[in-house]
Amino acid sequence: MRTYLEKRRPGAGVYFCRMEVLPNLFGEWSLHQEWGLVGLSCQTRMDWFADREQAITALTTLEVAKRQRGYWVEPQQLAMFA
């Protein structure tokens, strides 16, 4: 599961947040996040979870929080994740 959100701020640029739930070789799951200004270097974070459901719950919680702060899914980019 993955999501990509953007937030446009006049004069400041376009911020993005990319989140993805990924498995590892040991049966654990991780939530990988990248965020920053489009076109510049970004910050990353990886959180580990015992199962997939916990990781998806964390992703959903973060996505809701980001949307409340003005982030949204850009329609042209939805095709990238289909």
C-alpha positions as CSV (number, residue, x, y, z in Angstrom):
1,M,0.0,0.0,0.0
2,R,1.3,3.5,-0.8
3,T,0.2,7.1,-1.1
4,Y,1.5,10.3,-2.5
5,L,0.3,13.7,-1.2
6,E,1.1,17.3,-2.2
7,K,0.6,20.7,-0.6
8,R,1.0,23.9,-2.6
9,R,2.1,27.1,-0.8
10,P,2.3,30.3,-2.8
11,G,5.8,31.7,-2.7
12,A,7.1,28.6,-0.8
13,G,6.8,25.9,-3.4
14,V,5.2,22.5,-3.5
15,Y,5.7,20.1,-0.6
16,F,5.2,16.4,-1.0
17,C,4.8,13.3,1.2
18,R,5.2,9.8,0.0
19,M,4.4,6.8,2.2
20,E,4.6,3.1,1.5
21,V,4.1,-0.1,3.5
22,L,6.9,-2.7,2.6
23,P,7.8,-6.2,3.9
24,N,11.3,-7.2,4.9
25,L,13.1,-10.5,4.7
26,F,12.3,-11.4,8.3
27,G,8.5,-11.3,8.2
28,E,8.2,-7.8,9.6
29,W,6.6,-4.8,7.9
30,S,7.8,-1.2,7.6
31,L,6.3,2.2,6.9
32,H,8.7,4.1,4.7
33,Q,8.1,7.9,4.5
34,E,9.7,10.6,2.4
35,W,8.8,14.3,2.6
36,G,10.2,17.7,1.6
37,L,10.0,20.2,-1.2
38,V,9.6,19.0,-4.8
39,G,12.9,19.3,-6.6
40,L,15.1,19.4,-3.5
41,S,16.5,16.7,-1.3
42,C,14.0,15.1,1.0
43,Q,13.9,13.6,4.5
44,T,13.2,9.9,5.0
45,R,12.0,7.8,7.9
46,M,11.3,4.1,8.3
47,D,9.2,2.7,11.2
48,W,9.0,-1.1,11.8
49,F,5.9,-3.1,12.7
50,A,5.3,-6.7,13.7
51,D,2.5,-7.2,11.1
52,R,1.0,-5.6,8.0
53,E,-2.2,-4.4,9.6
54,Q,-0.3,-2.3,12.1
55,A,1.8,-0.7,9.4
56,I,-1.3,0.1,7.3
57,T,-3.0,1.6,10.3
58,A,0.0,3.9,10.9
59,L,0.0,4.9,7.2
60,T,-3.7,5.7,7.3
61,T,-3.4,7.7,10.5
62,L,-0.5,9.7,9.0
63,E,-2.4,10.3,5.8
64,V,-5.5,11.6,7.7
65,A,-3.2,14.0,9.7
66,K,-1.5,15.3,6.5
67,R,-4.9,15.8,4.8
68,Q,-6.0,17.9,7.8
69,R,-3.0,20.1,7.3
70,G,-3.8,20.8,3.7
71,Y,-2.1,17.9,1.8
72,W,-4.1,16.3,-1.1
73,V,-3.7,13.7,-3.8
74,E,-2.9,15.3,-7.2
75,P,-5.1,13.6,-9.8
76,Q,-2.5,13.5,-12.5
77,Q,-0.2,11.5,-10.3
78,L,-2.8,8.8,-9.3
79,A,-1.9,6.8,-12.4
80,M,1.7,6.4,-11.1
81,F,0.5,4.2,-8.3
82,A,-2.1,2.2,-10.0
